[in-house]
Amino acid sequence: MSGELLDAAWLAALRRQADEPPRVPRVALWAGGTRIGSVEPEWARGLVLRPEWIAPAQRGGEAGWEVLGDITASLHAVALALRDAGAAHAWRDEQLAVRDDSGAIIATVERAAVRPLGIATRAVHLVGLSPDGRHWVQQRSLTKPNDPGLWDTLMGGMVPASDSVEAALERETWEEAGLRVAQLRELSRGGRVTLRCPTDSGRGGYVVEQIDWYRCVVPEGVVPVNQDGEVAQFGLLAPDELASRLHRDEFTLEAALIIAQCMAL
């Protein structure tokens, strides 16, 4: 098993990094009768917010904030206020789903605002293997707002509100690697990774993310080619070289967790 190549102490530290409490205790963010996220207590300082968008609230003795009116419209107004104050992450003009406790979508929100608002997100990754068991990996573009220059799985991307996980898998695999799902062999779901940890993606940011990952075999002679300018290069690594690079922290946190899961199978 290639999982034996990974150092147990390194892996334990990686898992701790993926499950860290907030740097500052957070308070609830509610909308439509359900908790949708969390914010730092002083998150609104310096923001121009209207009381018809969002207001301080109490529920069951717990202090927090309540999104009011049309949830999507109000969250968009809050996102713009975060951007104007320099508190949002890189603006993407991409809407992500906002879900209730049952997982149903109740609204959408600009991607740049999800970390400051502690709103849960979903992502999808693809682990690509060669027929002889080597791993296809990508180096992220040096201009990406998140983890520039670090190495990643063959494909990794956020699931927007308009896509299912499967649709995002298909679209992102083409955009990042120039591969059609129909070209791939033995495509199957590999597992799930969950992140709950602080981030510098926006002021007072906190990541709550569920990542579904898949694995496949890229046929001999098929080479990934980036289409969207977000990949610096691709590499094909033997398991021992991959493990060495993982131990040197050359990969993103989520990619390292996913590859570790895959290597343990």
C-alpha positions in Angstrom: 0.0 0.0 0.0 1.5 3.4 -1.0 -0.1 4.9 2.2 2.8 3.3 4.1 5.1 5.9 2.5 3.4 8.7 4.5 4.8 9.7 7.9 2.2 9.1 10.7 3.2 12.3 12.6 3.0 14.4 9.5 -0.5 13.0 8.7 -1.7 13.6 12.2 -0.5 17.2 12.1 -2.2 17.7 8.7 -5.5 16.5 10.1 -5.2 18.8 13.1 -4.6 21.7 10.7 -7.8 20.8 8.8 -9.9 20.9 12.0 -8.9 24.0 14.0 -11.2 26.2 16.0 -11.6 29.9 15.0 -8.8 32.3 16.1 -11.5 34.4 17.7 -14.8 32.9 19.0 -17.5 33.5 16.5 -21.2 34.2 16.7 -24.0 32.7 14.6 -25.3 34.0 11.3 -28.9 33.1 10.8 -31.3 33.3 7.8 -34.7 31.9 7.1 -35.0 30.3 10.5 -31.7 28.4 10.2 -28.1 28.9 11.0 -26.2 29.5 7.7 -22.7 30.6 9.0 -20.8 32.5 11.6 -19.0 35.8 12.0 -16.4 37.3 14.3 -18.1 39.5 17.0 -16.6 42.7 15.6 -17.0 41.7 11.9 -19.3 44.7 11.1 -16.9 47.3 12.2 -16.1 49.6 9.3 -18.8 48.2 7.1 -21.7 50.2 5.7 -24.7 48.0 6.4 -28.4 48.7 6.3 -30.8 47.3 8.9 -33.0 45.9 6.2 -30.2 43.6 5.1 -28.8 42.3 8.4 -29.1 43.1 12.1 -28.0 41.8 15.5 -30.3 39.1 16.8 -30.8 36.7 19.7 -32.0 33.1 19.5 -32.4 30.9 22.5 -30.1 33.2 24.5 -27.4 33.0 21.8 -26.2 36.3 20.3 -25.7 36.5 16.6 -26.8 38.2 13.3 -29.9 37.7 11.2 -30.0 38.1 7.4 -33.3 39.8 6.6 -35.6 40.2 3.6 -34.7 38.4 0.5 -31.8 36.3 1.6 -29.9 36.3 -1.7 -30.3 40.0 -2.2 -29.4 40.8 1.3 -26.3 38.6 1.3 -25.2 40.2 -2.0 -25.5 43.6 -0.4 -23.5 42.4 2.6 -20.9 41.0 0.2 -20.6 44.3 -1.6 -20.1 46.1 1.8 -17.4 43.6 2.7 -15.7 44.2 -0.7 -15.9 48.0 -0.3 -14.3 47.8 3.1 -11.5 45.5 1.8 -12.8 42.7 4.0 -13.9 40.2 1.2 -11.6 37.8 -0.6 -11.0 38.1 -4.4 -14.2 38.9 -6.1 -15.3 36.2 -8.5 -18.9 37.0 -9.7 -19.7 33.4 -8.8 -22.7 32.4 -6.7 -22.3 29.6 -4.2 -25.2 27.8 -2.5 -26.4 28.7 1.0 -28.0 25.7 2.6 -30.3 25.1 5.6 -29.8 22.4 8.2 -31.2 19.8 5.9 -28.9 20.6 3.0 -31.6 22.3 1.0 -30.5 25.5 -0.9 -32.3 28.5 0.5 -30.2 31.3 -1.2 -26.9 32.0 -3.0 -24.0 34.2 -2.1 -20.9 35.7 -3.8 -17.9 33.4 -3.4 -15.7 36.3 -2.1 -17.9 36.6 1.0 -18.3 33.0 2.2 -15.2 32.9 4.4 -15.8 36.1 6.4 -19.4 34.9 6.8 -18.4 31.4 7.7 -20.8 29.9 5.2 -20.3 26.3 4.3 -19.1 25.5 0.8 -18.7 22.4 -1.4 -15.9 21.5 -3.6 -14.9 18.6 -5.9 -11.4 17.1 -6.7 -10.2 14.5 -9.1 -7.2 12.2 -8.4 -5.8 11.1 -11.7 -3.6 8.0 -11.9 -1.6 6.7 -14.8 -2.0 3.0 -15.8 1.2 2.2 -13.9 0.0 3.9 -10.7 1.8 7.2 -10.9 -0.2 10.4 -9.9 -1.0 13.2 -12.2 -0.8 16.5 -10.3 -1.0 20.2 -11.1 0.9 23.2 -9.9 -1.5 26.1 -9.3 -0.9 29.3 -11.2 1.3 31.8 -9.5 -1.5 34.4 -10.0 -4.3 32.4 -8.2 -5.7 34.2 -5.2 -5.6 31.0 -3.1 -2.4 29.0 -2.6 -0.5 30.3 -5.7 2.3 28.0 -6.8 1.4 25.1 -4.6 0.7 21.7 -6.0 -2.8 20.2 -6.2 -4.7 17.1 -7.4 -5.2 16.7 -11.1 -8.4 18.9 -10.8 -9.9 20.8 -7.9 -12.7 23.3 -7.9 -15.6 24.9 -6.0 -19.1 23.6 -6.7 -21.2 26.7 -7.7 -24.9 27.0 -6.9 -25.8 26.2 -10.5 -24.0 22.9 -10.5 -24.3 19.5 -9.0 -21.1 17.9 -7.8 -21.1 15.7 -10.9 -21.6 18.7 -13.2 -18.8 20.6 -11.5 -16.5 17.5 -11.8 -17.1 17.4 -15.6 -16.8 21.1 -16.1 -13.7 21.6 -14.0 -11.9 18.6 -15.4 -12.2 20.2 -18.8 -11.3 23.7 -17.7 -8.3 22.8 -15.6 -7.0 19.7 -17.4 -8.5 19.7 -20.9 -10.0 16.2 -20.3 -13.4 15.0 -21.0 -14.9 12.6 -18.5 -15.6 10.1 -21.3 -11.9 9.9 -21.9 -11.1 8.7 -18.4 -11.1 5.1 -17.2 -12.4 3.6 -13.9 -13.9 6.9 -12.8 -15.4 6.4 -9.3 -16.0 8.3 -6.1 -13.1 8.1 -3.8 -14.3 9.7 -0.6 -14.8 13.0 1.3 -12.7 15.5 3.1 -14.0 18.1 5.5 -12.2 21.3 6.4 -13.0 23.5 9.4 -10.2 26.0 10.0 -9.2 29.6 10.0 -8.2 31.3 6.7 -6.8 34.5 5.5 -9.3 34.5 2.6 -11.1 37.7 3.7 -11.0 39.4 7.0 -11.9 37.2 9.9 -12.4 34.2 7.5 -13.3 30.7 8.6 -13.4 27.7 6.2 -16.3 25.2 6.5 -16.0 23.0 3.4 -17.1 19.6 2.3 -14.9 18.2 -0.5 -16.0 15.1 -2.5 -13.2 13.6 -4.4 -13.1 11.1 -7.3 -10.4 9.0 -8.8 -9.7 7.8 -12.3 -7.1 6.4 -14.6 -5.8 8.7 -17.3 -5.1 6.5 -20.4 -1.6 6.0 -21.7 -0.7 8.8 -24.1 -3.4 11.2 -22.8 -1.8 14.3 -21.3 -3.7 17.0 -19.4 -3.6 20.5 -21.0 -4.9 23.5 -19.0 -7.7 25.5 -20.7 -8.4 28.4 -18.2 -5.0 29.8 -17.3 -5.2 28.6 -13.7 -2.6 25.9 -13.9 1.2 26.6 -14.2 2.1 23.0 -15.1 1.3 19.3 -14.7 3.5 16.6 -13.3 3.4 12.8 -13.2 4.8 11.5 -9.9 5.7 8.1 -8.7 4.3 7.4 -5.2 7.6 7.8 -3.4 8.3 11.1 -5.0 4.7 12.2 -4.3 5.2 11.3 -0.7 8.4 13.3 -0.4 6.7 16.4 -1.9 3.8 16.0 0.5 6.1 15.8 3.5 7.8 19.1 2.2 4.4 20.8 2.3 4.4 21.5 -1.4 0.7 20.7 -1.7 -2.4 22.5 -0.6 -4.0 21.3 2.6 -7.0 19.8 0.9 -5.0 18.1 -1.8 -2.6 16.6 0.8 -5.6 15.2 2.7 -7.2 13.8 -0.4 -4.0 12.2 -1.8 -3.3 10.7 1.7 -6.8 9.1 1.6 -6.3 7.8 -1.9 -2.8 6.4 -1.1 -4.3 4.5 1.9 -6.9 2.7 -0.2 
